[in-house]
Amino acid sequence: MFIPMAFRPRRAFWLLATGILLALGGCVEKTPSTLERIKEDGVLRVVTRNSPATYFQDRSGETGFEYELVKRFAEDLGVKLQVETADNLDDLFNRLNQKNGPVLAAAGLVASEGRKAQARFSHPYLEVTPQVIYRSGAPRPTRPEDLLGKRILVLQGSTHAEQLAVLKRSYPELQYEESSAVEVVDLLRMVDEGQIDLTLVDSNELAMNQVYFPNVRVAFDLGDSRALGWAVAPGEDQSLLQEVDRFLDGVQENGTLQRLKDRYYGHVDVLGYVGAYTFAKHLQQRLPRYEQHFRRASQEQEIDWRLLAAIGYQESLWQPAATSKTGVRGLMMLTQSTAQAMGVANRLDARQSILGGSKYFALIKEGLSDELLEPDRTWFALAAYNIGIAHLGDARRLARQEGLDPNKWLDVKKMLPRLAQKQWYSKTRFGYARGGETVHFVQNIRRYYDILTWVTQPQMEGTQIAESALHMPAVIKEKPLESLPN
């Protein structure tokens, strides 16, 4: 075909450009999927909440239902887990939608209609029921109309806030507030103390925390049960979501999920004094079996054997086979890592547990700041044995900020419960901790130690100790804990 000269350069350019594009097209690499990037980087980045039902740190390290589950997912993928905590629910979803941000949210999230624009949700792994919570002694609400005229506070950005917004359409007089400065534990505490009349929480979080708030009660369920799911950012990339669903379906089938549910929600440890008479009976029936081991540990570590025995009683009621829901075991309730570090081959062997636990306590006490002097140093060591040195440091820093003495147990123990309150733990280095439990832990040990000191006078040995103890419950009750040196 004849092509006029004027058109030949244009045609040549077109042919050249087309050839370049075709050549380049064969070299363009396919954009990796989210799942492929995770495996290439070797890291799964997860955002969660710092709360007892999701993720927090205790003396065993990182823990929490969501953490334990997502840790298994990372192991299943063959990558490392990197966890970050959001300040509130709005912040959580904002982070999930950030470029180069976390790719997965594992935070006890209800897959509600209002959240579908913010994320895509996995298959459900836990059913929960939204519940209206009130204070014992107050009139019990039994229906939505009873919410009118009440002081109600819920988490900002929560599905409970969504529920109340819907309810307000039918009851315009309904008033409630949302806050991003609190967590579920704060809401329950505020109801328990009468600061607010009502709140809404999910049934699983109430089950975990109710034992710490004796005045909170369920008024009624607000709606049907709902599913919790993990969330990924919206978009067409389904790779991570499909892998999450595969994993959650698998742990449902093999029983792993149920074991975690039983561990975190099936029962809750109840702290507190078990009664002078019960303690006296255990002095008679149990302590004689292990007293020689406590005395040997006392000689090795230069710590009063009765204090070591008091720790053992608080931990296990002097039961060598005791096991907690978090996996600590034995008479002194040692973690696996602590047992190994202390040379304990069998945590269920009473002698090994006592010697290992005593050695661990002595190391903690020795490692405390030189600023801490006796007798406070001992109480601080007990607190660190329970909650960890890191969280204890946070409480001391809070005490200093409040103008209190960070070297005095009486001052620092006032700060420890704040580690469970978001307005305070959000300002600390190591975040949420059950500081209130630690205060009870130390108080109980001091009480048991006081009793042991009273009944184990130099002239009393063996059965004489127990016989004396069985006749002293009234004396025990009359002697206040704070009579001990502080």
Backbone torsions as a table, in degrees:
resi	resn	phi	psi	omega
1	MET	NA	136.8	179.7
2	PHE	-80.8	128.8	178.0
3	ILE	-118.1	121.2	179.4
4	PRO	-55.7	147.7	-177.2
5	MET	-58.2	-33.9	-176.3
6	ALA	-64.1	-24.4	-176.1
7	PHE	-98.4	-11.3	-175.6
8	ARG	-63.1	-45.8	179.3
9	PRO	-59.9	-39.6	-179.5
10	ARG	-63.1	-43.0	179.5
11	ARG	-65.8	-39.3	179.5
12	ALA	-63.9	-40.3	178.2
13	PHE	-63.4	-41.6	-178.9
14	TRP	-63.9	-43.0	179.4
15	LEU	-64.6	-40.6	179.4
16	LEU	-64.2	-45.7	179.9
17	ALA	-62.4	-41.6	179.7
18	THR	-63.0	-41.7	179.0
19	GLY	-63.6	-40.7	178.5
20	ILE	-63.2	-43.7	-179.6
21	LEU	-64.1	-40.1	178.9
22	LEU	-65.8	-38.2	179.0
23	ALA	-66.3	-44.5	179.6
24	LEU	-65.6	-36.2	-178.6
25	GLY	-57.6	-33.7	179.2
26	GLY	-73.5	-14.8	-177.5
27	CYS	-100.5	-11.7	-177.6
28	VAL	-67.6	125.8	-179.3
29	GLU	-84.6	145.8	178.1
30	LYS	-72.0	134.8	178.5
31	THR	-65.3	126.3	-178.0
32	PRO	-65.9	148.1	177.2
33	SER	-74.4	169.2	178.0
34	THR	-58.8	-43.6	-179.2
35	LEU	-64.7	-40.3	178.4
36	GLU	-63.9	-40.6	179.3
37	ARG	-64.2	-40.1	179.0
38	ILE	-60.0	-44.7	-177.9
39	LYS	-71.5	-34.8	177.2
40	GLU	-66.8	-42.2	-179.7
41	ASP	-76.4	-25.5	-178.7
42	GLY	77.2	18.4	-176.3
43	VAL	-140.3	133.7	171.8
44	LEU	-104.9	113.9	-179.1
45	ARG	-93.9	122.9	-174.7
46	VAL	-126.5	138.7	173.9
47	VAL	-109.2	139.5	-178.3
48	THR	-146.8	-170.8	176.8
49	ARG	-110.1	148.9	177.5
50	ASN	-90.9	89.4	-176.8
51	SER	-154.0	162.9	-176.4
52	PRO	-63.0	-26.6	-178.3
53	ALA	-88.5	-7.5	-175.0
54	THR	-121.6	-67.6	-174.1
55	TYR	-156.3	130.1	172.8
56	PHE	-161.9	176.0	179.8
57	GLN	-116.1	133.9	172.2
58	ASP	-126.4	-166.5	-175.8
59	ARG	-66.1	-17.5	177.2
60	SER	-86.1	-6.4	-176.7
61	GLY	108.7	-151.2	-179.6
62	GLU	-71.2	139.0	-177.7
63	THR	-155.3	-173.8	-176.3
64	GLY	117.8	148.1	-176.9
65	PHE	-57.9	-51.0	-178.2
66	GLU	-64.0	-39.7	-179.9
67	TYR	-62.6	-46.5	-178.8
68	GLU	-60.9	-38.6	-178.3
69	LEU	-71.2	-45.8	-177.1
70	VAL	-72.8	-26.5	175.3
71	LYS	-63.7	-40.1	177.5
72	ARG	-66.6	-33.4	177.4
73	PHE	-65.9	-43.4	178.4
74	ALA	-62.2	-41.3	177.6
75	GLU	-63.6	-37.4	178.3
76	ASP	-63.5	-35.1	178.1
77	LEU	-80.1	-15.8	-177.5
78	GLY	77.9	31.1	-179.1
79	VAL	-128.7	168.3	175.8
80	LYS	-81.4	152.1	178.3
81	LEU	-100.9	130.3	175.4
82	GLN	-122.3	114.6	-175.0
83	VAL	-107.1	136.3	170.9
84	GLU	-130.5	150.3	-177.6
85	THR	-109.3	141.5	178.2
86	ALA	-93.4	151.3	-179.9
87	ASP	-69.9	-31.8	-179.4
88	ASN	-160.8	-179.8	-175.8
89	LEU	-67.0	-39.6	177.2
90	ASP	-61.6	-42.5	178.7
91	ASP	-63.2	-37.2	-179.7
92	LEU	-60.7	-49.3	-178.9
93	PHE	-70.1	-32.4	175.9
94	ASN	-63.2	-42.8	179.0
95	ARG	-65.0	-39.5	-178.8
96	LEU	-63.0	-28.9	-177.5
97	ASN	-96.5	2.7	178.2
98	GLN	-78.1	144.8	173.1
99	LYS	-67.2	134.2	-178.6
100	ASN	64.4	21.3	176.8
101	GLY	-93.5	-170.7	176.6
102	PRO	-60.4	148.3	-175.0
103	VAL	-99.6	-10.4	-175.9
104	LEU	-142.6	138.4	174.4
105	ALA	-111.7	118.6	177.5
106	ALA	-123.0	91.7	-168.0
107	ALA	-147.5	30.7	180.0
108	GLY	63.0	47.8	-173.1
109	LEU	-95.6	131.9	174.0
110	VAL	-82.2	130.6	-179.2
111	ALA	-82.2	75.2	-176.7
112	SER	-87.9	165.2	177.5
113	GLU	-61.5	-37.5	-176.8
114	GLY	-68.2	-15.4	-177.7
115	ARG	-101.8	-3.6	-175.1
116	LYS	-67.8	-23.5	176.7
117	ALA	-77.9	-18.8	-177.3
118	GLN	-94.2	-23.3	-174.0
119	ALA	-163.8	166.2	170.7
120	ARG	-111.7	138.1	-171.2
121	PHE	-108.2	150.1	-179.0
122	SER	-79.0	179.9	168.9
123	HIS	-59.9	148.0	-179.0
124	PRO	-68.8	149.3	177.3
125	TYR	-128.6	-6.3	179.7
126	LEU	-157.5	133.0	176.0
127	GLU	-97.6	131.5	179.1
128	VAL	-132.3	160.1	179.6
129	THR	-122.3	127.2	175.9
130	PRO	-70.0	131.4	-175.1
131	GLN	-128.9	140.3	173.6
132	VAL	-84.4	128.0	-175.4
133	ILE	-112.5	133.4	177.8
134	TYR	-131.5	175.9	-177.7
135	ARG	-97.7	133.1	177.8
136	SER	-57.0	136.9	-178.0
137	GLY	100.4	-22.7	176.1
138	ALA	-88.3	158.8	176.5
139	PRO	-57.5	133.1	-176.4
140	ARG	-82.7	121.2	173.2
141	PRO	-69.6	141.8	-179.7
142	THR	-126.8	-5.8	-178.0
143	ARG	-154.6	162.5	-177.5
144	PRO	-54.4	-34.8	-179.3
145	GLU	-60.4	-27.3	-178.0
146	ASP	-74.0	-6.7	178.1
147	LEU	-80.7	-16.1	-177.3
148	LEU	-67.5	137.2	178.2
149	GLY	80.1	7.9	-179.0
150	LYS	-102.5	153.6	174.0
151	ARG	-83.8	110.0	-174.7
152	ILE	-120.9	131.8	177.1
153	LEU	-132.7	134.7	178.0
154	VAL	-135.7	168.9	178.4
155	LEU	-69.4	136.5	176.3
156	GLN	-68.1	135.2	179.2
157	GLY	80.3	5.7	-177.9
158	SER	-86.0	162.8	175.3
159	THR	-69.0	-21.8	175.6
160	HIS	-67.8	-37.3	174.7
161	ALA	-64.3	-38.2	176.5
162	GLU	-61.7	-42.8	179.4
163	GLN	-61.2	-43.8	-179.4
164	LEU	-67.4	-34.0	177.6
165	ALA	-63.9	-41.3	177.4
166	VAL	-65.9	-42.0	-179.6
167	LEU	-64.2	-32.7	-178.8
168	LYS	-65.0	-24.6	176.4
169	ARG	-64.3	-34.6	178.4
170	SER	-87.5	-26.0	-179.3
171	TYR	-128.9	81.5	-175.8
172	PRO	-57.4	-23.2	-179.1
173	GLU	-77.0	-9.8	-178.6
174	LEU	-63.2	129.8	178.3
175	GLN	-123.0	138.3	176.9
176	TYR	-156.5	162.6	178.7
177	GLU	-124.3	151.3	174.6
178	GLU	-115.5	146.4	178.9
179	SER	-141.2	138.2	174.5
180	SER	-97.4	-0.1	-175.8
181	ALA	-95.9	6.2	-178.0
182	VAL	-130.0	166.3	171.2
183	GLU	-125.2	178.4	-176.2
184	VAL	-57.3	-40.6	179.7
185	VAL	-60.2	-38.9	178.3
186	ASP	-64.0	-42.7	-179.1
187	LEU	-62.0	-44.3	179.2
188	LEU	-65.2	-39.7	177.9
189	ARG	-63.6	-39.9	-178.7
190	MET	-66.7	-36.6	174.3
191	VAL	-68.0	-44.8	-178.6
192	ASP	-57.9	-37.9	-177.9
193	GLU	-91.6	-2.1	178.4
194	GLY	80.8	14.3	179.1
195	GLN	-72.6	-30.9	173.4
196	ILE	-131.2	161.7	-178.8
197	ASP	-83.9	-43.6	-171.8
198	LEU	-142.9	156.3	167.9
199	THR	-148.0	173.0	175.2
200	LEU	-121.6	129.2	174.1
201	VAL	-139.0	163.9	176.4
202	ASP	-83.9	152.5	-172.5
203	SER	-59.2	-35.6	-178.3
204	ASN	-67.3	-38.8	-179.4
205	GLU	-72.9	-32.5	174.7
206	LEU	-66.1	-43.7	-178.9
207	ALA	-58.5	-37.1	-178.1
208	MET	-73.9	-30.8	-169.6
209	ASN	-111.5	-10.8	-171.9
210	GLN	-61.5	-32.5	-177.7
211	VAL	-61.1	-25.0	-178.1
212	TYR	-87.5	-6.4	-178.1
213	PHE	-131.5	85.6	-171.0
214	PRO	-64.0	-16.8	-176.5
215	ASN	-95.1	-5.8	-177.4
216	VAL	-84.3	142.8	-179.9
217	ARG	-139.8	156.0	174.4
218	VAL	-84.6	124.1	176.8
219	ALA	-80.7	-57.6	176.1
220	PHE	-166.7	162.4	176.3
221	ASP	-80.3	132.3	179.3
222	LEU	-101.2	84.8	180.0
223	GLY	97.5	-179.2	-177.4
224	ASP	-82.0	171.0	176.9
225	SER	-66.4	153.7	-177.7
226	ARG	-134.6	159.6	-174.9
227	ALA	-96.3	140.4	170.5
228	LEU	-93.9	143.6	178.2
229	GLY	-146.5	162.6	170.3
230	TRP	-83.0	159.2	-175.6
231	ALA	-129.2	144.4	171.6
232	VAL	-125.2	163.7	-178.5
233	ALA	-65.2	148.1	177.9
234	PRO	-66.6	155.4	-179.3
235	GLY	148.0	179.3	-176.2
236	GLU	-84.4	-19.1	-178.3
237	ASP	-71.3	110.2	-177.0
238	GLN	-100.3	1.5	-169.4
239	SER	-60.4	-48.3	-177.9
240	LEU	-69.4	-42.0	-178.8
241	LEU	-61.9	-40.6	178.5
242	GLN	-64.2	-38.6	179.0
243	GLU	-69.4	-38.1	176.4
244	VAL	-61.6	-46.4	180.0
245	ASP	-61.6	-40.9	178.3
246	ARG	-61.3	-43.0	-179.5
247	PHE	-66.0	-48.8	-177.7
248	LEU	-63.6	-38.0	176.1
249	ASP	-63.4	-38.0	-178.7
250	GLY	-67.3	-45.2	-179.3
251	VAL	-71.0	-22.7	174.5
252	GLN	-69.4	-41.8	-176.2
253	GLU	-74.8	-38.1	-174.7
254	ASN	-88.5	0.4	174.9
255	GLY	91.6	-5.8	-179.8
256	THR	-61.6	-43.1	-178.5
257	LEU	-62.6	-42.5	-179.7
258	GLN	-65.7	-37.5	178.6
259	ARG	-64.3	-39.1	177.0
260	LEU	-67.2	-39.4	177.5
261	LYS	-61.3	-45.5	179.5
262	ASP	-63.0	-38.4	-177.2
263	ARG	-67.1	-42.2	-174.0
264	TYR	-97.2	-28.6	-175.4
265	TYR	-118.7	-11.5	-176.1
266	GLY	-72.3	-30.3	179.1
267	HIS	-159.0	160.6	-179.6
268	VAL	-130.0	132.6	176.4
269	ASP	-61.9	133.4	178.1
270	VAL	-107.3	114.8	178.4
271	LEU	-87.5	161.6	174.8
272	GLY	136.3	168.0	-178.4
273	TYR	-74.0	125.7	-173.8
274	VAL	-85.1	-2.0	178.6
275	GLY	111.6	137.5	-176.8
276	ALA	-63.1	-40.0	-177.5
277	TYR	-66.7	-41.8	178.1
278	THR	-62.5	-42.6	178.8
279	PHE	-61.9	-42.1	179.8
280	ALA	-62.6	-39.7	177.4
281	LYS	-62.9	-40.3	179.0
282	HIS	-68.8	-30.9	174.1
283	LEU	-59.6	-39.4	-177.6
284	GLN	-77.3	-41.0	-170.2
285	GLN	-92.7	-30.4	-171.5
286	ARG	-113.2	-45.0	-173.5
287	LEU	-57.4	-40.3	-179.0
288	PRO	-56.2	-25.5	-179.9
289	ARG	-71.4	-26.4	-170.5
290	TYR	-120.9	-3.1	-175.4
291	GLU	-58.4	-39.1	-178.8
292	GLN	-62.2	-34.5	179.5
293	HIS	-70.8	-38.8	176.4
294	PHE	-64.4	-39.5	179.8
295	ARG	-67.0	-38.9	178.1
296	ARG	-65.7	-43.8	178.1
297	ALA	-61.5	-36.9	179.2
298	SER	-61.6	-42.1	179.5
299	GLN	-66.8	-40.6	-177.6
300	GLU	-69.9	-38.6	-173.6
301	GLN	-102.6	-5.7	-178.7
302	GLU	57.3	47.3	177.1
303	ILE	-129.6	137.4	-179.3
304	ASP	-49.6	124.2	-177.1
305	TRP	-61.7	-28.5	-179.1
306	ARG	-70.7	-31.1	174.3
307	LEU	-68.5	-42.0	177.5
308	LEU	-63.0	-39.5	178.2
309	ALA	-66.1	-36.9	178.0
310	ALA	-64.5	-38.7	176.2
311	ILE	-62.9	-44.7	-179.9
312	GLY	-62.3	-36.6	179.9
313	TYR	-69.9	-43.1	178.5
314	GLN	-62.1	-37.2	-176.9
315	GLU	-74.0	-41.8	-169.9
316	SER	-139.4	2.3	-171.6
317	LEU	58.5	31.7	-178.9
318	TRP	58.7	46.8	177.2
319	GLN	-116.0	111.2	-174.3
320	PRO	-62.9	-26.1	-176.4
321	ALA	-96.6	11.1	-177.3
322	ALA	-61.6	141.8	177.9
323	THR	-140.7	132.2	179.3
324	SER	-96.1	168.8	179.5
325	LYS	-66.3	-17.7	179.7
326	THR	-95.4	2.7	173.9
327	GLY	95.6	-0.9	174.8
328	VAL	-77.0	144.4	-170.2
329	ARG	-139.6	160.3	172.0
330	GLY	93.9	176.7	-176.1
331	LEU	-60.7	-35.8	177.9
332	MET	-100.0	5.6	174.8
333	MET	51.3	66.8	-178.9
334	LEU	-94.6	145.1	170.4
335	THR	-73.3	162.9	179.7
336	GLN	-61.7	-42.6	-178.1
337	SER	-67.2	-39.7	178.5
338	THR	-65.7	-41.9	179.1
339	ALA	-59.1	-45.8	179.8
340	GLN	-61.9	-43.1	-179.0
341	ALA	-64.6	-30.0	-178.5
342	MET	-92.5	4.1	177.7
343	GLY	78.7	23.5	179.5
344	VAL	-91.5	113.4	-179.7
345	ALA	-82.0	-32.5	-178.0
346	ASN	-132.4	106.6	-177.5
347	ARG	-66.0	-22.0	-178.0
348	LEU	-87.5	-3.3	173.5
349	ASP	-83.0	118.6	-173.3
350	ALA	-58.5	-44.7	-178.2
351	ARG	-62.1	-46.9	-179.8
352	GLN	-63.7	-41.3	-178.9
353	SER	-63.2	-45.5	-179.2
354	ILE	-64.1	-46.5	-179.8
355	LEU	-65.3	-41.0	179.7
356	GLY	-68.4	-44.7	179.6
357	GLY	-65.0	-37.9	178.9
358	SER	-66.9	-40.4	177.5
359	LYS	-63.4	-41.3	179.7
360	TYR	-63.9	-44.3	179.0
361	PHE	-62.8	-40.9	179.6
362	ALA	-63.8	-39.0	178.4
363	LEU	-65.8	-40.6	177.5
364	ILE	-61.3	-47.7	-178.6
365	LYS	-61.6	-42.0	179.6
366	GLU	-66.2	-32.4	-176.2
367	GLY	-81.4	-5.0	179.3
368	LEU	-70.3	161.0	179.9
369	SER	-57.8	144.4	177.6
370	ASP	-65.0	-15.2	179.0
371	GLU	-69.1	-22.1	-176.4
372	LEU	-86.9	116.5	-176.7
373	LEU	-109.4	159.9	178.0
374	GLU	-70.0	149.7	1.3
375	PRO	-83.2	-7.4	-177.8
376	ASP	-57.2	-35.3	-177.1
377	ARG	-56.9	-38.8	178.8
378	THR	-65.7	-42.5	-179.2
379	TRP	-67.2	-37.5	176.4
380	PHE	-65.2	-38.3	179.2
381	ALA	-64.5	-39.8	176.1
382	LEU	-61.9	-42.9	179.5
383	ALA	-62.7	-43.3	-180.0
384	ALA	-66.7	-34.9	177.2
385	TYR	-59.4	-34.1	-177.3
386	ASN	-87.8	-47.0	-170.3
387	ILE	-106.6	-17.4	-177.6
388	GLY	100.7	148.1	-178.1
389	ILE	-64.2	-34.2	-177.4
390	ALA	-61.8	-50.5	179.7
391	HIS	-67.5	-34.9	176.7
392	LEU	-61.8	-39.6	176.0
393	GLY	-61.3	-39.5	176.2
394	ASP	-59.8	-44.3	-179.5
395	ALA	-64.7	-38.2	178.0
396	ARG	-65.4	-39.0	178.1
397	ARG	-66.2	-38.6	175.9
398	LEU	-62.3	-40.3	178.4
399	ALA	-61.2	-44.5	179.5
400	ARG	-61.6	-41.5	180.0
401	GLN	-65.2	-27.4	-179.9
402	GLU	-89.6	6.8	179.7
403	GLY	78.0	15.6	178.3
404	LEU	-96.3	171.4	-178.3
405	ASP	-89.2	111.1	-178.3
406	PRO	-70.5	-4.0	179.8
407	ASN	-103.5	3.2	179.5
408	LYS	-112.4	126.0	-178.0
409	TRP	-60.9	-39.3	-179.6
410	LEU	-59.0	-31.8	178.9
411	ASP	-81.8	-44.9	-175.6
412	VAL	-69.5	-33.5	-179.3
413	LYS	-66.8	-19.0	173.7
414	LYS	-72.0	-25.4	-177.0
415	MET	-88.6	-27.0	-175.0
416	LEU	-56.2	-43.0	178.4
417	PRO	-61.2	-22.5	179.6
418	ARG	-67.2	-19.4	178.6
419	LEU	-67.4	-9.4	175.4
420	ALA	-104.0	7.0	179.9
421	GLN	-114.0	124.4	-170.7
422	LYS	-58.2	-37.4	-177.6
423	GLN	-61.7	-20.5	-180.0
424	TRP	-104.1	-48.6	-175.2
425	TYR	-68.8	-20.9	176.9
426	SER	-67.2	-16.2	179.9
427	LYS	-98.2	-1.7	-177.1
428	THR	-96.5	168.1	-177.6
429	ARG	-76.7	-37.2	-172.4
430	PHE	-109.1	5.0	169.1
431	GLY	74.7	-154.0	-171.8
432	TYR	-61.3	140.9	172.7
433	ALA	-157.2	151.4	179.8
434	ARG	-83.6	70.5	-176.5
435	GLY	-64.1	-30.5	177.4
436	GLY	-62.5	-37.1	177.0
437	GLU	-62.7	-38.7	-179.0
438	THR	-64.3	-40.1	177.1
439	VAL	-59.5	-44.9	178.1
440	HIS	-64.4	-39.7	179.5
441	PHE	-57.2	-49.3	-179.1
442	VAL	-67.4	-43.1	-179.9
443	GLN	-60.5	-43.7	-179.0
444	ASN	-64.5	-44.0	-179.7
445	ILE	-63.5	-40.6	178.0
446	ARG	-62.8	-36.7	178.4
447	ARG	-66.9	-47.4	179.5
448	TYR	-63.7	-39.3	179.0
449	TYR	-63.6	-40.5	178.8
450	ASP	-61.8	-43.0	179.4
451	ILE	-64.7	-47.1	-179.9
452	LEU	-60.4	-40.1	178.8
453	THR	-64.3	-37.9	-178.0
454	TRP	-68.5	-41.4	-173.5
455	VAL	-89.3	-18.0	-177.0
456	THR	-102.1	57.0	173.8
457	GLN	-66.6	157.8	-175.7
458	PRO	-51.6	-32.5	-176.9
459	GLN	-82.9	-8.6	-176.9
460	MET	-97.1	125.3	177.4
461	GLU	-139.7	156.5	173.4
462	GLY	55.4	-126.9	-174.5
463	THR	-69.9	-21.7	178.3
464	GLN	-59.4	-35.1	179.2
465	ILE	-61.4	-50.9	-177.2
466	ALA	-65.6	-40.8	-179.4
467	GLU	-62.2	-39.1	177.4
468	SER	-65.1	-42.6	-176.8
469	ALA	-63.4	-36.3	-177.4
470	LEU	-66.7	-14.4	-178.7
471	HIS	-108.4	18.0	-173.0
472	MET	-127.2	15.6	-177.5
473	PRO	-58.0	-37.0	-178.9
474	ALA	-66.4	-39.2	179.0
475	VAL	-63.5	-42.3	-179.7
476	ILE	-59.1	-47.1	-175.5
477	LYS	-66.1	-30.4	-176.4
478	GLU	-78.6	-22.1	-176.6
479	LYS	-88.4	109.9	-176.7
480	PRO	-70.2	149.9	178.6
481	LEU	-58.4	-41.6	-174.6
482	GLU	-70.8	-0.7	173.6
483	SER	-74.6	-14.3	176.9
484	LEU	-72.2	155.1	176.6
485	PRO	-62.7	142.4	-176.3
486	ASN	-103.2	NA	NA
